[in-house]
Amino acid sequence: MNLIEKIDRYKNAIDELRPFEGHLLNEIKGYYRIGLTWSSNAIEGNTLTESETKVLLEDGLTIGGKPLRDTFEALGHAKAYDFMFTLLGSRQITEIDALTMHHMFYKDIDPIFAGQYRTKPVIITGSKYAVCKVDRIEAEMKKLFQWAASDRDKYHPVEFAAQLHKRFVFIHPFIDGNGRISRLLMNTALIQDGYILSIIPPVLRQEYINLLEHAHKDDRPFIDFIAERVLESEKEIMRLLHIPFPKLP
């Protein structure tokens, strides 16, 4: 049994408890709101701990001694996360959705660049590959979301989500926040198809970055990495909800 088949077996077991409704649905959304906000920000250097992120998002209490930007990143990411769930009713993800997510995430950090494509070239530290030229960003973004609309069903949902993440990051359309928006878009695709979110813990940051870099030549290891994170999220939610693990051959 390959990794994708294993993910689908676990998904089937989780689906027996669906639909998640009311208090349980809110509990699950709240759990991952903290987990994804903390992990996705921490990968990019945000210094808030998971417990500090929880206090900020749930109680509205800022953390003394921490940079104000770290607070804005957490609050902005949580708003973009909430927006992600408004897209749950369809299997469409659009360019406007990406711009909206970035605006929500970045507006308190720098309102001038929030929801706007960059107008300057950027270099990715540690990468030998160039990102999209400024004058090609709009065209490449339109091309990306045309691909997402037309080719989505050619991929397994987990593979599509990983592809969307990779292709978005390679364009790098914003001055900052590209990684976080790419992970939100990836998770939007996953939850639209009924899968649990893919959470990349900071401890796996270097492996994640290395696999993204390698994906310029061969993206299979990166796709498998994302799939492993989906499987781990499935196992986690099953433990939390006391769902028996499926018997695998």
C-alpha positions in Angstrom: 0.0 0.0 0.0 1.5 3.3 -1.0 1.3 6.6 0.9 -1.6 8.1 -0.9 -3.7 4.9 -0.5 -2.9 4.9 3.2 -4.0 8.5 3.5 -7.3 7.6 1.9 -7.8 4.7 4.2 -7.4 7.0 7.2 -9.7 9.6 5.6 -12.4 7.0 5.2 -12.2 6.2 8.9 -12.5 9.9 9.7 -15.4 10.3 7.3 -17.5 7.9 9.3 -17.7 10.6 12.0 -18.6 13.3 9.5 -20.2 15.7 9.1 -18.4 17.7 11.8 -21.0 20.1 13.2 -21.6 22.6 16.0 -19.3 22.6 18.9 -17.1 19.8 17.5 -16.5 21.6 14.2 -15.6 24.8 16.1 -13.2 22.9 18.3 -11.4 21.3 15.3 -11.2 24.7 13.5 -9.9 26.4 16.6 -7.3 23.7 17.2 -5.8 24.0 13.7 -6.2 27.8 13.7 -3.6 27.9 16.5 -1.5 25.1 15.1 -1.2 26.3 11.5 -0.8 29.9 12.5 2.0 29.1 14.9 3.8 26.6 12.7 3.5 28.5 9.5 4.8 31.7 11.1 7.5 30.0 13.1 8.9 28.5 9.8 9.4 32.1 8.7 11.2 33.2 11.9 8.3 34.4 14.0 9.3 34.1 17.7 5.9 33.4 19.3 5.6 30.0 20.9 2.5 27.9 20.3 1.2 28.7 23.8 1.8 32.4 23.2 0.0 32.2 19.9 -2.9 30.5 21.7 -3.1 33.3 24.3 -3.0 35.9 21.6 -5.7 34.4 19.4 -8.0 33.1 22.0 -7.7 35.7 24.8 -6.5 38.7 22.8 -3.5 39.2 25.1 -0.3 40.5 23.5 3.0 39.0 24.6 5.4 41.3 26.4 8.9 41.6 25.1 8.0 40.1 21.6 8.3 42.2 18.4 5.1 43.9 17.4 5.4 42.4 13.9 5.2 38.9 15.4 1.9 39.8 16.9 0.6 41.3 13.6 1.7 38.1 11.7 -0.2 35.9 14.1 -3.4 38.0 14.0 -3.2 38.4 10.2 -2.6 34.8 9.6 -5.6 33.8 11.8 -7.8 36.2 9.8 -6.6 34.6 6.5 -7.2 31.1 8.1 -10.8 32.1 8.9 -11.2 33.3 5.3 -10.0 29.9 4.1 -13.1 28.3 5.6 -15.4 30.5 3.6 -14.1 28.7 0.5 -15.2 25.3 1.8 -18.4 25.2 -0.2 -16.7 24.8 -3.6 -13.7 23.3 -5.2 -12.5 26.6 -6.7 -9.5 28.6 -5.7 -8.9 31.8 -7.5 -6.4 34.5 -7.9 -8.7 36.9 -6.0 -8.6 34.4 -3.1 -4.9 34.5 -3.0 -4.8 38.3 -3.0 -7.5 38.4 -0.3 -5.5 36.1 1.9 -2.4 38.2 1.5 -4.3 41.4 2.2 -5.7 39.9 5.4 -2.3 38.6 6.5 -0.2 41.6 5.6 -2.4 44.7 6.1 -1.3 45.5 9.6 2.3 44.9 8.7 2.5 47.1 5.6 -0.9 48.2 4.2 0.8 49.5 1.0 1.9 46.1 -0.1 -1.0 44.1 1.4 -2.8 42.2 -1.4 -0.5 43.7 -4.0 2.0 42.0 -6.3 5.6 43.0 -5.7 7.1 45.7 -7.9 10.7 44.8 -7.1 12.8 41.7 -7.8 13.6 39.4 -4.8 16.2 36.8 -4.2 15.5 33.7 -2.2 18.3 33.2 0.3 19.9 29.8 -0.1 18.3 29.1 -3.4 20.1 28.9 -6.7 16.9 29.4 -8.7 15.4 32.8 -9.7 11.7 33.5 -9.0 9.3 35.1 -11.5 10.3 38.5 -13.0 8.2 41.4 -11.9 6.8 42.0 -15.3 5.6 38.4 -15.6 3.9 38.0 -12.2 0.4 38.9 -13.3 0.5 36.6 -16.3 2.0 33.7 -14.3 -0.6 34.1 -11.6 -3.4 34.0 -14.1 -1.8 30.9 -15.7 -1.5 29.2 -12.3 -5.1 29.6 -11.4 -6.3 28.7 -14.9 -4.3 25.5 -14.4 -5.9 25.0 -10.9 -9.4 25.3 -12.5 -8.8 23.1 -15.5 -6.4 20.4 -14.3 -7.3 19.8 -10.6 -9.1 16.5 -11.3 -6.0 15.1 -13.1 -4.3 14.8 -9.7 -5.1 13.1 -6.4 -6.3 15.9 -4.0 -3.2 15.7 -1.9 -0.9 15.8 -4.9 -2.9 18.8 -6.3 -2.5 20.6 -3.0 1.2 20.1 -3.0 1.5 21.1 -6.6 -0.4 24.3 -5.9 1.9 25.1 -3.1 5.0 24.5 -5.1 3.9 26.4 -8.2 2.8 29.4 -6.2 6.1 29.6 -4.3 8.1 29.4 -7.5 6.3 32.5 -8.7 6.8 34.3 -5.4 4.3 37.1 -6.3 4.5 39.1 -3.0 7.2 41.1 -1.4 6.7 39.0 1.7 4.4 36.3 3.0 4.7 34.0 0.0 5.3 30.8 2.0 2.5 31.4 4.4 0.0 32.2 1.6 1.2 29.1 -0.3 0.5 26.9 2.7 -2.9 28.5 3.2 -3.8 27.8 -0.4 -2.5 24.2 -0.1 -4.7 23.7 2.9 -7.7 25.3 1.2 -7.4 22.7 -1.5 -7.1 19.9 1.1 -10.2 20.9 3.1 -12.2 21.5 0.0 -11.7 17.8 -0.8 -12.4 16.6 2.7 -8.8 16.1 3.9 -7.2 17.2 7.2 -4.8 20.2 7.0 -1.1 19.7 6.4 0.9 21.1 9.2 4.6 21.5 8.8 6.3 21.8 12.2 9.3 24.2 12.5 11.5 21.2 13.4 11.1 20.1 9.8 11.9 23.5 8.4 15.2 22.7 6.8 14.0 19.4 5.2 10.9 21.3 3.9 13.1 24.1 2.3 15.5 21.5 0.9 12.7 19.6 -0.8 11.2 22.7 -2.2 14.6 23.6 -3.7 14.9 20.1 -5.1 11.4 20.3 -6.5 12.8 22.5 -9.3 14.2 19.3 -10.7 12.1 16.6 -9.2 9.0 17.4 -7.1 8.1 13.8 -6.1 10.0 14.0 -2.8 8.3 17.3 -1.9 4.8 15.9 -2.7 5.6 12.8 -0.6 6.7 15.2 2.2 3.4 17.0 2.1 1.5 13.7 2.0 3.3 12.5 5.1 2.2 15.7 6.9 -1.4 15.1 5.9 -1.1 11.5 7.2 0.3 12.7 10.5 -2.6 15.2 10.8 -5.1 12.4 10.2 -3.5 10.3 12.9 -3.5 13.2 15.3 -7.2 14.0 14.7 -8.1 10.3 15.1 -6.3 10.2 18.4 -8.0 13.4 19.6 -11.5 12.1 18.6 -10.8 8.5 19.7 -11.3 7.1 16.2 -9.8 3.6 15.8 -7.0 3.5 13.3 -7.8 1.4 10.2 -6.2 -2.0 9.8 -3.7 -1.8 6.9 -2.4 -4.8 4.9 
